[in-house]
Amino acid sequence: MPASAPLIQETTTQPQLTTDMIVVFGVVVLALIFFLTERLPVDVTAILLIVILVVLEPWTGIDPATGISGFANEATITVLAMLILSGGISRTGIVQELGRRMAAFAGTSVRKQLFATVAVTSPVSGVLNNTPVVALLVPVVTDVANRGNTSPSKLLIPLSYASQVGGMLTLIGTSTNILASDVSARLGTTYPELHRFSMFEFTRLGLIVALVGGLYLIFVSHYLLPERVPPRADYLEEYAVSDYVADVAVVPGSPLVDGTVRDATEILGPDIDIVQVVRNRSRGRGREPETDADSGSRSAPGRAVAPRQALPLTEGDVLVVRTNRDAITELAGIPGVEPVTRPQSTAALSADADEGILTELVVSLDSRLVGDRLDPEAFREEFNAAVLGLRSRGELVSERIVGKRLDVGDTLLVQAPPETLDRLARRGDMIVAREPPQPDYRTDKAPIAVAIMVGVVAVATLEFYPILIAALAGVVAMVGTGVLEPNELYDAVEWDIIFLLAGVIPLGIALEQTGSAAYLASLVVSTADFLPTLVVLWLFYIVTGLITEVISNNASVVLLLPVAAAAAAGIGSNPFAFVLAVTFAASTAFLGPIGYQTNLFVYGPGGYRFGDYFRVGAPLQLILSVVTVLGIAFFWGV
């Protein structure tokens, strides 16, 4: 128990800054630097924090058992279980079906489209983790925009923001709520007003926040958001693909005759990627689609989309290649091939759905592609999809994409056969920006999945068992009833979030045990001499929101909740009110794309720039800060 907390309650004397505090503050600053610069993936940074805290045990007070306690923490396991439950719901196609009905309702009215987006996203995000909800709805909302001749840029940021305000409807809407509940319970040993949150502890305030935020998104946001992506955008034009794609023919006597795509890749060089093979039309005419047993690629008459390395080549085949401008000029000097005088690249890439589909893939937070250098050839071989273009941080990478290090939110323009697109859509580490033509959902399991989710919520609400036990039982039920296959459990989990929770939880313990949180709180207490309590509460909301923009929302909760509780006690206020202000602020990050993972999910598909988030998000953040603080004061008092 922090010895400094009672000190603040009994006296206004500021605690002395100790060596232990300085060391812990140093670890916090180091964590902030790594989170902000992204020099290491977020999960690796979390592991590094554990190591540093344990190595510095004489000052941090974190022994090895405490250092790894985050992995067995109730919040960590609960978040893991809820992610799996959300994955089970997504496999049934329920959320996507809601989205399709939303599209039918919306029509061509932007406000109707926004209303449908908010009306579906916010309630669903209250009972499912909002991160996978956005991942599922990105292609649906994009389709709504295209059908209604509306720019997707008008709808995708509102989709992300609606999921965030919806996540505050219940305890399980976001991992931040679950973590805040756990921290609040731990702080309850020092502050009697604090306790673990119940399922609907703050639902009444969440409803107000969701309603105000929803009205803003429906009636105001579309005036502030530019049309970065035109309606029914031409992907080839948006990514300037024609500048980097060329056709070369396999000439008579070429060493590539009777060779394979692998042989062609070796001759053409590492900077040139073969995205299609167009067969000799005179020989291909009238043939039925076939699948090459060695290549694994399904070929329509005259065309192989995203050809595998083992695909055989013949004289007269035309290779559609993607490279940079310099390499295109050098194609004429490569033996065995010659540039086509009247290239058909654009027509070949604009393939029908039976041959190949153009779409965007967004690199999600837990993707194993994060940090990897892009190798289009290896990507084509593993995913059966050809990479045609890349957006990084919303900006088009107009030159060399080979070797470009991928990051969260980067968007790849790919072409893939329909069956490949369906498989990619089921992967948990990439978001497909359009729905597959024939999605493979377990629709017959939908009633079972809903019943399991309702049962989990009911058991936790009625407090028959803790949410942790109810959620784990739900996971077992999902597998036992066939909603999820056993091997799909691990794909449903966002492991970076789990490792992040495990890493920041001991950091929060160190802040409490060394008195560092109480020291920071004492600085806030000094402002109470000239600021009303309500203003101090509002400042905690604003500071939390700003910090969340540069580090993880989970990390900001762990760092600020102990400070908020100690500050409230120091000024004779209600610690629970301050805990709620921090919790709400950490789950509503609207100022930029990196503050919340759902903002990154829509970055590429919306064609956004950093300032677009601030333009529409800053007024919303300010409005909700006032609404939330006044709501807390009304319902719980300060």
C-alpha positions as CSV (number, residue, x, y, z in Angstrom):
1,M,0.0,0.0,0.0
2,P,1.5,3.4,-0.9
3,A,2.6,5.1,2.3
4,S,2.3,8.5,0.7
5,A,-1.4,8.5,0.0
6,P,-2.5,9.1,3.6
7,L,0.1,11.8,3.8
8,I,-1.7,13.9,1.2
9,Q,-5.0,13.4,2.9
10,E,-3.7,14.5,6.3
11,T,-1.5,17.5,5.3
12,T,-1.0,19.8,2.4
13,T,2.8,19.5,2.7
14,Q,4.2,18.3,-0.6
15,P,6.0,14.9,-0.3
16,Q,9.8,14.9,-0.7
17,L,11.2,13.8,-4.0
18,T,13.1,10.6,-3.4
19,T,15.6,8.5,-5.4
20,D,13.0,5.8,-5.9
21,M,10.6,8.4,-7.4
22,I,13.2,9.7,-9.7
23,V,14.1,6.2,-11.0
24,V,10.4,5.4,-11.6
25,F,9.8,8.8,-13.3
26,G,12.8,7.9,-15.5
27,V,11.2,4.6,-16.5
28,V,7.9,6.4,-17.3
29,V,9.8,9.0,-19.5
30,L,11.6,6.1,-21.3
31,A,8.3,4.4,-21.9
32,L,6.7,7.5,-23.2
33,I,9.7,8.0,-25.6
34,F,9.4,4.5,-27.0
35,F,5.6,4.7,-27.3
36,L,5.9,8.0,-29.1
37,T,8.7,7.2,-31.4
38,E,7.6,3.6,-32.1
39,R,11.3,2.6,-32.3
40,L,10.1,-0.8,-31.1
41,P,6.7,-2.5,-31.5
42,V,4.3,-1.7,-28.6
43,D,4.4,-5.3,-27.3
44,V,8.2,-5.4,-27.3
45,T,8.3,-2.1,-25.5
46,A,6.0,-3.6,-22.8
47,I,8.3,-6.5,-22.3
48,L,11.2,-4.1,-22.1
49,L,9.4,-2.2,-19.3
50,I,9.1,-5.5,-17.3
51,V,12.8,-6.1,-17.7
52,I,13.8,-2.6,-16.6
53,L,11.5,-2.5,-13.6
54,V,12.8,-5.9,-12.3
55,V,16.4,-5.0,-12.9
56,L,15.9,-1.8,-11.0
57,E,14.1,-3.6,-8.2
58,P,16.0,-1.8,-5.4
59,W,14.4,1.5,-6.4
60,T,11.2,0.4,-8.2
61,G,10.2,-2.3,-5.7
62,I,9.2,-4.6,-8.6
63,D,10.5,-8.1,-8.0
64,P,10.3,-10.8,-10.7
65,A,6.9,-12.2,-9.5
66,T,5.4,-8.7,-9.5
67,G,7.0,-7.9,-12.9
68,I,5.2,-10.8,-14.6
69,S,2.0,-10.4,-12.6
70,G,0.4,-8.5,-15.4
71,F,0.2,-11.8,-17.4
72,A,-2.0,-13.3,-14.7
73,N,-3.9,-10.2,-14.0
74,E,-7.6,-10.4,-14.0
75,A,-7.9,-7.5,-16.5
76,T,-5.4,-9.1,-18.9
77,I,-7.2,-12.5,-18.9
78,T,-10.6,-10.8,-19.2
79,V,-9.6,-8.7,-22.2
80,L,-8.2,-11.9,-23.8
81,A,-11.5,-13.7,-23.3
82,M,-13.6,-10.8,-24.6
83,L,-11.5,-10.6,-27.7
84,I,-12.2,-14.3,-28.4
85,L,-15.9,-13.8,-27.8
86,S,-15.9,-10.8,-30.2
87,G,-14.1,-13.1,-32.7
88,G,-16.8,-15.7,-32.4
89,I,-19.5,-13.1,-33.1
90,S,-17.6,-11.8,-36.2
91,R,-17.3,-15.4,-37.6
92,T,-21.1,-15.6,-37.8
93,G,-21.4,-12.5,-40.0
94,I,-23.9,-10.8,-37.6
95,V,-22.1,-7.4,-37.7
96,Q,-21.7,-7.5,-41.4
97,E,-25.4,-8.3,-41.9
98,L,-26.3,-5.3,-39.8
99,G,-24.0,-3.3,-42.0
100,R,-25.7,-4.5,-45.2
101,R,-29.1,-3.5,-43.8
102,M,-27.6,-0.2,-42.9
103,A,-26.5,0.2,-46.6
104,A,-30.1,-0.6,-47.8
105,F,-31.5,2.1,-45.5
106,A,-28.9,4.8,-46.1
107,G,-29.3,5.5,-49.9
108,T,-27.7,8.6,-51.2
109,S,-28.2,10.9,-48.3
110,V,-25.0,11.6,-46.4
111,R,-26.8,12.2,-43.2
112,K,-28.7,9.0,-43.5
113,Q,-25.4,7.2,-44.2
114,L,-23.9,8.8,-41.1
115,F,-27.0,8.0,-39.0
116,A,-26.8,4.4,-40.1
117,T,-23.1,4.2,-39.4
118,V,-23.5,5.6,-35.9
119,A,-26.7,3.7,-35.1
120,V,-25.0,0.4,-35.9
121,T,-21.5,1.0,-34.6
122,S,-22.1,2.6,-31.2
123,P,-24.5,0.0,-29.7
124,V,-22.5,-3.0,-31.1
125,S,-19.3,-1.5,-29.6
126,G,-21.0,-1.4,-26.2
127,V,-21.1,-5.2,-26.0
128,L,-18.3,-6.2,-28.3
129,N,-14.7,-4.9,-28.2
130,N,-14.8,-1.9,-30.4
131,T,-11.5,-2.7,-32.2
132,P,-12.8,-5.7,-34.1
133,V,-16.1,-4.0,-34.7
134,V,-14.4,-1.3,-36.7
135,A,-12.3,-3.8,-38.5
136,L,-15.4,-5.6,-39.6
137,L,-17.3,-2.5,-40.6
138,V,-14.6,-0.7,-42.7
139,P,-15.5,-2.6,-45.9
140,V,-19.2,-2.4,-45.2
141,V,-19.1,1.4,-44.6
142,T,-16.9,1.9,-47.7
143,D,-19.5,0.0,-49.7
144,V,-22.3,2.2,-48.2
145,A,-20.4,5.3,-49.4
146,N,-19.7,3.9,-52.9
147,R,-23.3,2.9,-53.4
148,G,-24.5,6.3,-52.3
149,N,-22.0,8.1,-54.4
150,T,-20.4,9.6,-51.3
151,S,-16.7,9.9,-50.5
152,P,-15.7,7.2,-48.0
153,S,-13.7,10.0,-46.3
154,K,-17.0,11.4,-45.1
155,L,-17.9,8.2,-43.2
156,L,-14.8,6.4,-42.0
157,I,-13.6,8.8,-39.3
158,P,-17.2,8.9,-37.9
159,L,-17.1,5.1,-37.9
160,S,-14.0,5.1,-35.7
161,Y,-15.3,7.9,-33.4
162,A,-18.7,6.2,-33.0
163,S,-17.1,3.0,-31.9
164,Q,-15.1,4.9,-29.2
165,V,-18.2,6.6,-27.7
166,G,-20.1,3.3,-28.0
167,G,-17.3,1.6,-26.1
168,M,-18.3,3.6,-23.0
169,L,-21.7,2.1,-22.8
170,T,-20.6,-0.9,-20.7
171,L,-17.6,-2.4,-18.9
172,I,-16.8,-4.7,-21.8
173,G,-16.9,-2.2,-24.6
174,T,-13.2,-1.6,-24.6
175,S,-10.1,-3.1,-23.0
176,T,-9.4,0.3,-21.3
177,N,-12.6,0.0,-19.2
178,I,-11.7,-3.5,-18.0
179,L,-8.2,-2.3,-17.1
180,A,-9.5,0.8,-15.4
181,S,-11.8,-1.4,-13.3
182,D,-9.0,-3.5,-12.2
183,V,-6.8,-0.6,-11.2
184,S,-9.7,1.0,-9.4
185,A,-10.2,-2.2,-7.4
186,R,-6.5,-2.2,-6.5
187,L,-6.6,1.5,-5.4
188,G,-9.7,0.6,-3.3
189,T,-7.4,-0.7,-0.5
190,T,-6.3,2.9,0.0
191,Y,-9.4,4.9,-1.1
192,P,-12.7,3.3,0.2
193,E,-14.7,5.1,-2.5
194,L,-13.1,3.1,-5.2
195,H,-14.1,-0.4,-6.3
196,R,-14.3,-2.7,-9.3
197,F,-16.8,-1.5,-11.9
198,S,-20.0,-3.4,-12.5
199,M,-21.2,-4.2,-16.0
200,F,-23.4,-1.1,-16.3
201,E,-21.6,1.1,-13.7
202,F,-21.4,4.1,-16.0
203,T,-23.9,3.2,-18.7
204,R,-26.2,6.2,-17.9
205,L,-23.3,8.6,-18.5
206,G,-22.2,6.5,-21.5
207,L,-25.6,6.9,-23.1
208,I,-25.4,10.7,-22.8
209,V,-21.8,10.7,-24.3
210,A,-22.9,8.4,-27.1
211,L,-26.0,10.5,-27.9
212,V,-24.1,13.8,-27.9
213,G,-21.2,12.4,-29.9
214,G,-23.6,10.7,-32.3
215,L,-25.5,13.9,-33.0
216,Y,-22.2,15.7,-33.7
217,L,-21.1,13.0,-36.1
218,I,-24.4,13.0,-37.9
219,F,-25.0,16.7,-38.3
220,V,-21.6,18.3,-38.1
221,S,-18.7,16.0,-39.1
222,H,-19.4,15.8,-42.8
223,Y,-19.0,19.6,-43.1
224,L,-15.5,19.4,-41.6
225,L,-14.2,16.3,-43.4
226,P,-12.8,16.8,-46.9
227,E,-13.4,14.3,-49.8
228,R,-9.9,12.8,-49.8
229,V,-11.1,9.7,-51.7
230,P,-13.6,10.4,-54.5
231,P,-16.8,8.3,-54.6
232,R,-16.4,5.0,-56.3
233,A,-12.6,5.7,-56.4
234,D,-10.6,4.2,-59.2
235,Y,-7.9,2.4,-57.2
236,L,-5.5,2.4,-60.2
237,E,-5.8,6.1,-60.5
238,E,-5.6,6.8,-56.7
239,Y,-2.4,4.9,-56.4
240,A,-1.0,6.1,-59.8
241,V,-0.4,2.5,-60.7
242,S,0.0,3.2,-64.4
243,D,3.3,5.1,-63.6
244,Y,4.8,2.0,-62.1
245,V,3.4,-0.9,-64.2
246,A,4.6,-2.2,-67.5
247,D,4.1,-5.2,-69.8
248,V,6.9,-7.3,-71.1
249,A,6.6,-10.3,-73.5
250,V,8.5,-13.6,-73.4
251,V,10.1,-13.6,-76.8
252,P,10.9,-16.6,-79.0
253,G,14.1,-18.3,-77.9
254,S,13.9,-16.7,-74.4
255,P,15.4,-18.7,-71.5
256,L,12.1,-18.2,-69.8
257,V,10.3,-20.4,-72.3
258,D,9.2,-23.5,-70.4
259,G,10.6,-21.8,-67.3
260,T,8.6,-20.6,-64.3
261,V,7.7,-17.3,-62.6
262,R,10.6,-18.0,-60.2
263,D,13.0,-18.0,-63.1
264,A,11.6,-14.8,-64.5
265,T,11.9,-13.1,-61.1
266,E,15.6,-14.1,-60.9
267,I,16.3,-12.6,-64.4
268,L,14.2,-9.4,-63.9
269,G,15.8,-8.7,-60.6
270,P,14.5,-8.0,-57.0
271,D,13.0,-4.6,-57.8
272,I,10.5,-6.0,-60.3
273,D,7.5,-7.9,-59.2
274,I,5.3,-10.0,-61.5
275,V,1.7,-9.2,-60.7
276,Q,0.0,-11.0,-63.6
277,V,0.8,-13.4,-66.4
278,V,-1.4,-12.8,-69.5
279,R,-1.4,-15.9,-71.7
280,N,-1.1,-15.9,-75.5
281,R,-4.7,-15.1,-76.4
282,S,-4.8,-17.2,-79.5
283,R,-3.9,-20.3,-77.5
284,G,-6.0,-19.3,-74.5
285,R,-9.3,-18.6,-76.3
286,G,-12.1,-20.9,-75.4
287,R,-10.3,-22.7,-72.6
288,E,-12.0,-23.3,-69.3
289,P,-10.5,-21.8,-66.1
290,E,-8.0,-24.2,-64.6
291,T,-5.9,-24.5,-61.5
292,D,-2.2,-25.3,-61.8
293,A,-1.5,-28.0,-59.3
294,D,2.1,-26.7,-58.7
295,S,1.3,-23.0,-58.6
296,G,-1.9,-23.1,-56.6
297,S,-3.1,-20.1,-58.6
298,R,-6.5,-20.2,-60.3
299,S,-6.2,-18.9,-63.8
300,A,-9.0,-17.6,-65.9
301,P,-8.7,-17.9,-69.7
302,G,-5.6,-16.0,-70.7
303,R,-4.7,-14.6,-67.2
304,A,-3.1,-15.7,-63.9
305,V,-3.6,-13.2,-61.1
306,A,-0.9,-13.0,-58.4
307,P,0.9,-15.9,-60.0
308,R,2.9,-18.3,-57.8
309,Q,6.5,-18.9,-58.4
310,A,6.0,-22.4,-59.8
311,L,3.6,-21.2,-62.6
312,P,5.1,-22.3,-66.0
313,L,5.7,-19.7,-68.7
314,T,5.5,-20.2,-72.5
315,E,6.5,-18.2,-75.5
316,G,4.3,-15.2,-76.1
317,D,3.2,-14.8,-72.5
318,V,3.0,-11.2,-71.3
319,L,4.2,-10.4,-67.8
320,V,2.5,-7.5,-66.1
321,V,5.2,-6.1,-63.7
322,R,5.2,-3.5,-61.0
323,T,8.4,-1.6,-60.3
324,N,9.8,1.9,-59.9
325,R,10.3,4.4,-62.8
326,D,14.0,3.8,-63.1
327,A,13.6,0.0,-63.4
328,I,10.9,0.4,-66.0
329,T,13.3,2.2,-68.3
330,E,15.8,-0.6,-67.9
331,L,13.3,-3.4,-69.0
332,A,14.3,-3.0,-72.6
333,G,17.8,-4.2,-71.8
334,I,16.8,-7.5,-70.1
335,P,17.5,-10.6,-72.2
336,G,14.6,-12.9,-73.1
337,V,11.9,-10.3,-72.7
338,E,10.9,-7.1,-74.6
339,P,8.5,-4.3,-73.7
340,V,5.0,-4.5,-75.3
341,T,4.5,-1.6,-77.7
342,R,0.8,-1.3,-76.9
343,P,0.6,-2.3,-73.2
344,Q,-2.6,-3.6,-71.8
345,S,-1.7,-3.3,-68.1
346,T,-4.6,-1.1,-67.1
347,A,-7.1,-3.5,-68.7
348,A,-5.4,-6.5,-67.2
349,L,-5.4,-5.0,-63.7
350,S,-9.0,-3.9,-64.0
351,A,-10.0,-7.6,-63.9
352,D,-13.5,-9.0,-63.5
353,A,-14.4,-10.5,-60.1
354,D,-14.0,-14.0,-61.5
355,E,-10.3,-13.3,-62.2
356,G,-9.0,-10.8,-59.7
357,I,-10.3,-8.2,-57.3
358,L,-8.6,-4.9,-56.5
359,T,-8.8,-3.9,-52.9
360,E,-6.9,-2.3,-50.0
361,L,-5.4,-4.2,-47.1
362,V,-4.8,-2.2,-43.9
363,V,-2.0,-3.4,-41.6
364,S,-3.7,-3.8,-38.2
365,L,-2.2,-3.3,-34.8
366,D,-1.4,-7.0,-34.1
367,S,-0.3,-7.8,-37.6
368,R,2.9,-9.8,-38.0
369,L,3.7,-7.6,-40.9
370,V,4.3,-4.7,-38.6
371,G,8.0,-3.9,-38.7
372,D,8.7,-6.2,-41.7
373,R,10.2,-4.9,-44.9
374,L,7.8,-5.3,-47.9
375,D,8.8,-8.0,-50.2
376,P,6.2,-8.2,-52.9
377,E,7.4,-11.5,-54.2
378,A,7.2,-13.2,-50.8
379,F,3.9,-11.5,-50.1
380,R,2.5,-12.9,-53.4
381,E,3.8,-16.3,-52.6
382,E,2.4,-16.4,-49.0
383,F,-0.9,-14.6,-49.5
384,N,-1.6,-15.2,-53.2
385,A,-2.1,-11.5,-53.7
386,A,-0.1,-9.1,-55.8
387,V,1.0,-5.7,-54.3
388,L,0.4,-2.8,-56.6
389,G,0.7,0.2,-54.4
390,L,1.4,1.4,-50.8
391,R,0.2,4.3,-48.6
392,S,2.2,5.0,-45.5
393,R,0.7,7.4,-42.9
394,G,-1.9,8.4,-45.5
395,E,0.7,9.4,-48.0
396,L,1.2,7.5,-51.3
397,V,4.6,5.9,-51.6
398,S,5.3,6.9,-55.2
399,E,8.6,5.3,-55.8
400,R,10.3,2.2,-54.5
401,I,8.1,0.0,-52.3
402,V,10.3,-3.0,-52.2
403,G,12.0,-3.0,-48.8
404,K,9.7,-0.4,-47.3
405,R,9.2,-1.1,-43.6
406,L,5.5,-1.6,-42.8
407,D,3.8,0.0,-39.9
408,V,0.3,0.0,-38.3
409,G,-2.2,1.7,-40.5
410,D,-0.2,1.3,-43.7
411,T,-2.4,0.4,-46.6
412,L,-1.5,-2.0,-49.4
413,L,-3.3,-1.9,-52.8
414,V,-3.5,-5.6,-53.8
415,Q,-5.1,-7.7,-56.5
416,A,-6.2,-11.2,-55.6
417,P,-8.6,-14.0,-56.7
418,P,-11.9,-13.9,-54.9
419,E,-11.2,-17.0,-52.8
420,T,-8.0,-15.4,-51.6
421,L,-9.8,-12.2,-50.6
422,D,-12.2,-14.2,-48.5
423,R,-9.2,-15.9,-46.7
424,L,-7.5,-12.6,-46.1
425,A,-10.8,-11.2,-44.7
426,R,-10.8,-14.0,-42.1
427,R,-7.2,-13.2,-41.0
428,G,-7.0,-11.2,-37.8
429,D,-4.0,-9.2,-38.7
430,M,-5.2,-7.4,-41.8
431,I,-8.3,-5.4,-42.6
432,V,-9.8,-5.9,-46.1
433,A,-11.3,-2.6,-47.3
434,R,-14.1,-4.4,-49.3
435,E,-16.2,-7.4,-48.6
436,P,-15.4,-10.7,-50.4
437,P,-18.0,-11.6,-53.1
438,Q,-18.9,-14.8,-51.3
439,P,-18.0,-14.4,-47.6
440,D,-17.7,-17.6,-45.7
441,Y,-19.7,-16.9,-42.5
442,R,-21.1,-19.4,-40.1
443,T,-24.6,-17.9,-40.2
444,D,-26.2,-21.0,-38.8
445,K,-24.3,-20.4,-35.6
446,A,-25.4,-16.8,-35.2
447,P,-28.2,-17.5,-32.6
448,I,-25.9,-19.6,-30.5
449,A,-23.2,-16.9,-30.5
450,V,-25.7,-14.2,-29.5
451,A,-27.1,-16.5,-26.7
452,I,-23.5,-17.1,-25.4
453,M,-22.8,-13.4,-25.4
454,V,-26.1,-12.5,-23.7
455,G,-25.3,-15.2,-21.1
456,V,-21.9,-13.8,-20.3
457,V,-23.3,-10.3,-19.8
458,A,-26.2,-11.6,-17.7
459,V,-24.0,-13.7,-15.4
460,A,-21.6,-10.8,-14.9
461,T,-24.4,-8.2,-14.4
462,L,-26.2,-10.4,-11.8
463,E,-22.8,-11.0,-10.1
464,F,-23.3,-14.7,-10.0
465,Y,-19.6,-14.9,-11.0
466,P,-17.0,-12.3,-11.9
467,I,-16.8,-11.1,-15.5
468,L,-13.5,-13.1,-15.8
469,I,-15.2,-16.4,-15.1
470,A,-18.2,-15.6,-17.2
471,A,-16.1,-14.6,-20.2
472,L,-13.9,-17.7,-19.9
473,A,-17.0,-19.9,-19.7
474,G,-18.2,-18.1,-22.9
475,V,-15.0,-19.0,-24.7
476,V,-15.4,-22.6,-23.9
477,A,-19.0,-22.5,-25.0
478,M,-18.0,-20.8,-28.3
479,V,-15.7,-23.7,-29.1
480,G,-18.0,-26.4,-27.7
481,T,-20.9,-25.3,-29.9
482,G,-18.7,-24.9,-33.1
483,V,-19.0,-21.1,-33.3
484,L,-15.2,-21.1,-33.3
485,E,-12.7,-23.7,-34.2
486,P,-10.0,-24.4,-31.6
487,N,-7.3,-23.0,-33.8
488,E,-9.2,-19.8,-34.3
489,L,-8.9,-18.9,-30.6
490,Y,-5.4,-17.6,-31.1
491,D,-6.2,-15.6,-34.3
492,A,-9.0,-13.7,-32.5
493,V,-6.7,-12.4,-29.8
494,E,-4.8,-9.1,-30.4
495,W,-1.7,-10.2,-28.7
496,D,0.0,-6.8,-28.7
497,I,-2.8,-5.5,-26.4
498,I,-2.3,-8.5,-24.1
499,F,1.5,-7.9,-23.9
500,L,0.9,-4.1,-23.5
501,L,-1.4,-4.7,-20.5
502,A,1.1,-7.2,-19.0
503,G,3.9,-4.6,-19.3
504,V,2.2,-1.4,-18.1
505,I,0.4,-3.0,-15.1
506,P,3.7,-3.4,-13.1
507,L,4.6,0.1,-14.1
508,G,1.4,1.3,-12.4
509,I,2.3,-0.7,-9.3
510,A,5.7,0.9,-9.2
511,L,4.1,4.4,-9.4
512,E,1.9,3.6,-6.4
513,Q,4.4,1.7,-4.2
514,T,7.2,4.3,-4.5
515,G,4.9,7.3,-3.8
516,S,5.5,8.7,-7.3
517,A,1.8,8.9,-8.0
518,A,1.2,10.8,-4.7
519,Y,4.0,13.2,-5.5
520,L,2.5,14.1,-8.9
521,A,-0.9,14.3,-7.2
522,S,0.4,16.8,-4.7
523,L,1.4,19.1,-7.6
524,V,-2.2,19.0,-8.8
525,V,-3.5,19.6,-5.2
526,S,-1.6,22.9,-5.2
527,T,-3.9,24.2,-8.0
528,A,-7.0,23.6,-5.9
529,D,-6.1,26.8,-4.0
530,F,-7.2,28.9,-7.0
531,L,-9.2,26.5,-9.2
532,P,-12.7,25.1,-8.4
533,T,-12.8,21.3,-8.0
534,L,-14.9,20.9,-11.2
535,V,-12.2,22.7,-13.2
536,V,-9.5,20.4,-11.7
537,L,-11.6,17.4,-12.7
538,W,-11.9,18.8,-16.2
539,L,-8.2,19.4,-16.4
540,F,-7.6,15.7,-15.6
541,Y,-9.9,14.8,-18.5
542,I,-8.0,17.1,-20.9
543,V,-4.6,16.0,-19.8
544,T,-5.6,12.3,-20.1
545,G,-6.9,12.9,-23.6
546,L,-3.7,14.6,-24.7
547,I,-1.4,11.9,-23.2
548,T,-3.5,9.2,-24.9
549,E,-2.8,10.9,-28.2
550,V,0.9,10.0,-27.9
551,I,0.8,6.7,-26.0
552,S,-1.5,3.8,-25.6
553,N,-4.9,4.4,-24.0
554,N,-4.3,1.5,-21.7
555,A,-0.9,3.0,-20.7
556,S,-2.5,6.4,-19.9
557,V,-5.1,4.8,-17.7
558,V,-2.4,2.9,-15.7
559,L,-0.3,6.0,-15.3
560,L,-3.0,8.5,-14.5
561,L,-5.5,6.7,-12.4
562,P,-3.3,6.5,-9.2
563,V,-2.5,10.2,-9.7
564,A,-6.1,11.1,-10.1
565,A,-7.3,9.2,-7.1
566,A,-4.5,10.7,-4.9
567,A,-5.3,14.2,-6.1
568,A,-9.0,13.8,-5.4
569,A,-8.2,12.6,-1.9
570,G,-5.8,15.5,-1.4
571,I,-8.4,18.1,-2.2
572,G,-11.2,16.4,-0.3
573,S,-13.0,15.4,-3.5
574,N,-14.6,12.1,-4.7
575,P,-11.8,9.8,-6.0
576,F,-14.4,7.8,-8.0
577,A,-15.3,10.9,-10.0
578,F,-11.7,11.5,-11.0
579,V,-11.2,7.8,-11.9
580,L,-14.2,8.0,-14.2
581,A,-13.0,11.2,-15.9
582,V,-9.6,9.5,-16.7
583,T,-11.4,6.3,-17.9
584,F,-13.7,8.2,-20.3
585,A,-10.9,10.5,-21.6
586,A,-8.6,7.6,-22.3
587,S,-11.2,5.8,-24.4
588,T,-12.1,8.8,-26.5
589,A,-9.0,9.9,-28.4
590,F,-10.1,12.1,-31.4
591,L,-7.2,14.4,-32.1
592,G,-5.0,12.2,-34.3
593,P,-4.6,8.8,-36.0
594,I,-2.2,7.2,-33.5
595,G,-4.1,7.8,-30.2
596,Y,-6.5,4.9,-30.7
597,Q,-6.1,1.9,-32.9
598,T,-9.5,2.3,-34.6
599,N,-8.3,5.7,-36.0
600,L,-5.4,3.9,-37.7
601,F,-7.8,1.4,-39.3
602,V,-9.5,4.1,-41.3
603,Y,-6.4,6.1,-42.1
604,G,-5.5,4.5,-45.4
605,P,-9.0,3.6,-46.7
606,G,-10.2,7.2,-46.1
607,G,-7.1,8.7,-47.6
608,Y,-6.8,11.0,-44.6
609,R,-4.1,13.3,-43.5
610,F,-3.2,13.9,-39.9
611,G,-5.0,17.3,-39.7
612,D,-8.3,15.7,-40.8
613,Y,-8.6,14.0,-37.4
614,F,-7.9,17.2,-35.5
615,R,-10.3,19.3,-37.6
616,V,-13.3,17.1,-36.8
617,G,-12.0,15.6,-33.5
618,A,-10.9,18.7,-31.6
619,P,-14.5,20.2,-31.3
620,L,-15.9,16.7,-30.4
621,Q,-13.2,16.3,-27.7
622,L,-14.0,19.7,-26.2
623,I,-17.8,19.1,-26.3
624,L,-17.5,15.6,-24.7
625,S,-15.0,16.9,-22.1
626,V,-17.7,19.3,-20.8
627,V,-20.5,16.8,-21.1
628,T,-18.6,14.1,-19.3
629,V,-17.4,16.2,-16.5
630,L,-20.8,17.7,-15.9
631,G,-22.4,14.2,-16.1
632,I,-19.9,12.9,-13.5
633,A,-20.7,15.8,-11.2
634,F,-24.4,15.2,-11.6
635,F,-24.5,11.4,-11.1
636,W,-21.7,10.9,-8.6
637,G,-20.7,14.3,-7.2
638,V,-17.3,15.8,-6.9
